[in-house]
Every structure is written in C-alpha cells, then in structure tokens.
Amino acid sequence: MAIDPLAPFRLDGKVGIVTGASSGLGARFARVLHAAGASVVVAARRKDRLDALAAELDGAVAVACDVADDLQLQGLVDEAMAVHGRIDVLVNNAGIGTPMPAADEPPSHFREVMAVNLTAAFVLSQLAGRVMLAQGSGVIVNVASMLGLVASAPIHQASYTASKGGLVNLTREMAAQWARKGIRVNALAPGWFQSEMTGEMFEDEKSMEWVRRNAPMARAGEAHELDGALLFLASDASSYVTGHVLTVDGGWTAR
C-alpha cells in the first residue's frame, strides 16, 4: 500500500478561525491554513487590513472583532457558522504586551493584558468548543510563547509572561477535558520572531545582538519557520497529540 505522509497535513474542507490576523504572524497563520486547503475566517480590530488579507485568500471571511469583548467573540463564531456551518480549527493568536517593571506596572494594564491574552482565548475556545463538541471533532491551537515557560529577564514583562503561562496550562486543562470528545487542544510557543509587538526590539541592534549571543542557534526565528509547527498542530498530522506545548525557539528554553 502506497503511503502519502503529506496527506494528513491537508485541511481541505476544513474551516479555520484565526484571531489577531490583521498583521504579522496572525496574517501568516491564516495564509498557511488557506494554502493547506482550509476556508479561513480572519478576525482582528483593524477591518481595513483584514479586508486586504481576505482579498488575497479565495473564500476568506473578514470579521472585525475586539477579542476582549465577549459579545464580539460570539459574533465571530456566529458569522463563521452562518457562512460555513462548522468550525474545525481555531487559532487563538491575538495578543498584546508592553514591557515594564513589575513594581511600576499599573494593575489596569495587567488586567488588560490578561483579558486579551488569556481570558479572550478561554471565551473563544469555549464558544467554538461548543460547536466542536456538537460536531464531535475540532482542533484548537493557542499561540502562547516561550515566555509562558520561562521568565523574560532581563526584559520586564510580568503581565505578558503570566498571561502566556496561564494560556499554557489552560491548553492542558481544556485538552484533558475534551480529549474523549474529539477535540484536541495544543499550544504553539514561539521564541523571538518579528511582529508588531517585537518591532522595536528587532530594529535595535543591541537587542538583536543580545538575542544572537544568548540563543543556542545564535539568531531570531523567521516567520516561515512557524509554518510547519502550526500546520502540524492544526491538522490530522497530530491526531494523537493533545495538551502539548510545541516550542519553536531556536533552543532558547533548552539552555
């Protein structure tokens, strides 16, 4: 019998939602799912950018959505169901974070980061998860961070690391609760990749020298180096994988 090891990576006939898709890694994630055959629903606050992305991806649906608003998250799920009638893949990618010392971080900022990075992922996973439970199948990929596994020192990011650490264990808990019901939940934990959030860092030569000096692979990651990891977790290629945190960090957390 012929074996096609690439077939399980296909997403033909699947419907995927990607949050934080208006730029950077989120837009890339949407393109990856689409290239593998999925119909994508892209969500973010900046509708103009979403519309531009959707125009590139045949059949894509753009939904303006502030993930910190529960009603807008419900609207996102409702729109996906109205157009496609099912949800097979959810990529919780939306996130924020601004470095500042823990002693100076306003509690309001801490709460805001937690609301976007953690609470919103729970709420949307719950909403989409109910659809998946009814279907008897589905995949959730939470975009965490290697900084959900280790401290960010010398960069000061209490709220960001706390939110991503919470997302890591939320992933494990939801995976355990839903494993026998046909739903897999895993986390992708990138290391240093260029995005809007890390833009200033990547433009600063001293910061990049610090990354090169401390990363075992002596460099930051390139966007395409997340493609395979995302597709593995989103597809049937990882059909026996759940509750897992896949780090793509050039060896940073192995130090």
C-alpha distance (Angstrom), angle and dihedral (degrees) to the residues before:
residue distance angle dihedral
M1 . . .
A2 3.80 . .
I3 3.79 115.8 .
D4 3.79 122.2 -145.1
P5 3.81 105.4 -169.0
L6 3.81 91.6 -178.1
A7 3.81 95.8 57.0
P8 3.83 96.0 82.1
F9 3.81 89.7 58.5
R10 3.81 91.9 63.9
L11 3.80 119.9 103.5
D12 3.79 99.4 -166.9
G13 3.79 111.5 157.0
K14 3.81 92.3 12.1
V15 3.80 126.0 123.0
G16 3.79 118.8 -142.3
I17 3.80 133.0 -171.0
V18 3.81 119.2 -155.1
T19 3.81 121.0 -172.6
G20 3.78 124.1 -158.6
A21 3.80 87.1 31.8
S22 3.80 99.7 143.1
S23 3.81 94.2 93.7
G24 3.78 148.3 -4.7
L25 3.76 120.4 3.1
G26 3.80 94.2 -0.8
A27 3.79 92.3 57.6
R28 3.79 89.0 46.6
F29 3.81 91.5 51.1
A30 3.81 90.2 53.1
R31 3.80 90.5 50.6
V32 3.81 91.1 50.0
L33 3.81 93.7 52.1
H34 3.79 90.4 46.2
A35 3.79 92.8 48.5
A36 3.82 88.6 53.6
G37 3.80 90.0 55.8
A38 3.80 104.9 -92.5
S39 3.79 126.9 136.1
V40 3.79 104.5 -125.9
V41 3.78 134.1 -148.7
V42 3.79 109.3 -162.5
A43 3.79 122.0 -159.4
A44 3.79 136.1 -172.3
R45 3.79 139.4 121.2
R46 3.82 96.5 -97.7
K47 3.80 103.8 76.6
D48 3.80 95.3 -179.2
R49 3.79 91.6 60.4
L50 3.79 91.4 44.0
D51 3.78 91.0 52.5
A52 3.80 90.3 51.7
L53 3.81 90.8 50.9
A54 3.79 93.3 45.7
A55 3.81 89.7 51.9
E56 3.81 88.2 61.2
L57 3.79 94.5 50.4
D58 3.77 116.2 64.5
G59 3.80 110.9 -123.7
A60 3.80 95.1 4.6
V61 3.80 118.9 149.4
A62 3.81 121.0 -146.3
V63 3.80 118.4 -151.5
A64 3.79 122.1 -176.6
C65 3.80 105.4 -136.2
D66 3.79 138.7 164.1
V67 3.79 101.8 -152.5
A68 3.80 91.1 -154.1
D69 3.82 88.5 67.4
D70 3.82 112.4 79.8
L71 3.80 92.6 -159.0
Q72 3.78 91.7 54.4
L73 3.80 89.9 50.2
Q74 3.79 89.1 53.3
G75 3.80 87.9 49.5
L76 3.80 90.3 52.7
V77 3.79 92.1 53.9
D78 3.80 91.2 44.0
E79 3.82 90.9 52.7
A80 3.80 92.4 49.3
M81 3.79 90.2 50.3
A82 3.80 93.4 45.3
V83 3.80 91.7 53.8
H84 3.80 102.1 34.8
G85 3.81 107.9 13.0
R86 3.79 93.6 -135.8
I87 3.81 144.1 51.6
D88 3.80 118.7 -145.1
V89 3.80 104.3 163.9
L90 3.79 131.1 30.2
V91 3.80 120.0 -171.8
N92 3.81 110.2 -167.5
N93 3.79 97.8 -158.9
A94 3.82 105.6 142.1
G95 3.78 112.2 113.8
I96 3.78 145.5 149.9
G97 3.79 137.0 -164.6
T98 3.79 140.1 161.4
P99 3.82 120.2 -167.5
M100 3.79 115.7 -122.1
P101 3.81 136.1 142.4
A102 3.80 114.1 -84.6
A103 3.80 90.2 -127.2
D104 3.81 90.2 59.2
E105 3.81 102.8 36.1
P106 3.81 110.8 114.3
P107 3.81 112.7 -126.8
S108 3.80 87.6 -127.2
H109 3.82 89.9 61.3
F110 3.80 91.6 47.5
R111 3.80 90.2 52.1
E112 3.81 91.8 47.9
V113 3.80 92.4 53.2
M114 3.78 91.5 47.5
A115 3.81 90.8 48.5
V116 3.81 93.6 54.2
N117 3.80 101.2 34.1
L118 3.80 101.1 37.7
T119 3.78 116.3 8.7
A120 3.80 93.7 46.8
A121 3.81 90.5 50.8
F122 3.79 89.4 52.9
V123 3.80 94.5 47.4
L124 3.81 94.8 46.7
S125 3.81 91.7 44.0
Q126 3.79 88.4 51.6
L127 3.81 93.1 49.4
A128 3.80 95.4 44.2
G129 3.79 89.8 37.7
R130 3.80 91.2 61.3
V131 3.79 88.6 56.5
M132 3.80 90.7 47.5
L133 3.81 91.7 48.1
A134 3.78 89.6 54.3
Q135 3.82 89.7 48.9
G136 3.80 92.7 45.3
S137 3.79 91.3 -129.7
G138 3.78 143.2 65.2
V139 3.77 146.3 123.7
I140 3.80 130.0 -128.6
V141 3.80 121.3 -165.8
N142 3.79 114.7 -170.0
V143 3.79 113.3 -160.1
A144 3.78 101.8 -139.7
S145 3.81 123.8 157.4
M146 3.76 139.7 -119.9
L147 3.82 81.9 -109.1
G148 3.78 87.2 69.2
L149 3.80 86.0 66.6
V150 3.80 102.7 39.0
A151 3.79 137.9 22.8
S152 3.79 117.8 -89.0
A153 3.81 95.1 -134.6
P154 2.96 130.4 -178.1
I155 3.82 84.0 28.1
H156 3.80 110.5 71.6
Q157 3.83 110.6 -132.0
A158 3.80 111.0 141.6
S159 3.79 96.2 155.4
Y160 3.79 94.8 43.3
T161 3.81 95.6 48.1
A162 3.81 91.3 44.1
S163 3.79 92.0 50.9
K164 3.78 93.9 47.8
G165 3.80 92.1 44.8
G166 3.78 87.8 52.7
L167 3.79 90.3 49.1
V168 3.80 90.4 53.5
N169 3.78 92.7 55.9
L170 3.80 93.0 39.5
T171 3.80 85.1 57.7
R172 3.80 91.4 54.2
E173 3.80 93.5 45.9
M174 3.81 95.9 48.8
A175 3.80 89.7 44.6
A176 3.79 90.8 54.6
Q177 3.81 93.4 46.2
W178 3.81 95.5 48.7
A179 3.80 103.8 31.5
R180 3.81 93.8 101.4
K181 3.79 92.0 45.9
G182 3.79 97.8 63.2
I183 3.80 98.6 -97.8
R184 3.79 124.1 118.8
V185 3.80 122.2 -161.6
N186 3.79 121.5 -168.3
A187 3.79 137.6 158.1
L188 3.78 131.7 -129.7
A189 3.80 111.4 -150.2
P190 3.81 112.2 -166.3
G191 3.77 123.6 -166.3
W192 3.80 123.2 -150.8
F193 3.80 107.7 -17.7
Q194 3.78 127.6 154.8
S195 3.79 114.4 -104.3
E196 3.78 138.4 136.9
M197 3.79 88.5 -83.3
T198 3.81 93.7 52.9
G199 3.80 96.3 34.3
E200 3.80 96.8 110.6
M201 3.79 91.2 46.7
F202 3.81 92.2 53.4
E203 3.79 91.2 49.0
D204 3.81 92.0 53.6
E205 3.81 112.6 83.9
K206 3.82 94.0 -157.7
S207 3.79 90.3 54.8
M208 3.77 92.7 49.2
E209 3.78 91.3 47.5
W210 3.81 87.3 54.2
V211 3.81 89.6 53.1
R212 3.80 92.2 48.0
R213 3.79 91.0 48.0
N214 3.79 95.4 49.7
A215 3.80 104.8 33.4
P216 3.83 112.9 89.7
M217 3.81 88.9 -136.5
A218 3.82 88.7 47.7
R219 3.80 95.5 -129.1
A220 3.77 145.5 65.7
G221 3.78 120.9 -99.7
E222 3.80 126.0 -95.1
A223 3.80 119.8 -130.7
H224 3.80 95.1 -114.2
E225 3.80 89.7 58.6
L226 3.81 89.2 74.3
D227 3.81 94.2 53.4
G228 3.79 97.1 85.2
A229 3.79 94.9 43.7
L230 3.79 92.7 50.2
L231 3.79 93.5 46.6
F232 3.80 91.6 47.0
L233 3.81 91.8 54.7
A234 3.81 94.8 41.1
S235 3.79 96.4 49.2
D236 3.78 140.0 58.4
A237 3.80 87.9 -95.6
S238 3.82 84.7 88.5
S239 3.82 95.9 41.0
Y240 3.84 92.1 137.4
V241 3.81 95.3 42.9
T242 3.80 122.2 94.9
G243 3.78 135.1 145.5
H244 3.79 89.0 25.4
V245 3.81 128.8 139.6
L246 3.79 110.7 -149.5
T247 3.80 110.3 -160.9
V248 3.78 118.9 -157.5
D249 3.77 99.7 -176.4
G250 3.80 110.2 125.6
G251 3.80 89.6 -107.4
W252 3.82 96.3 -54.8
T253 3.82 95.8 136.0
A254 3.82 91.6 42.7
R255 3.80 92.9 65.9
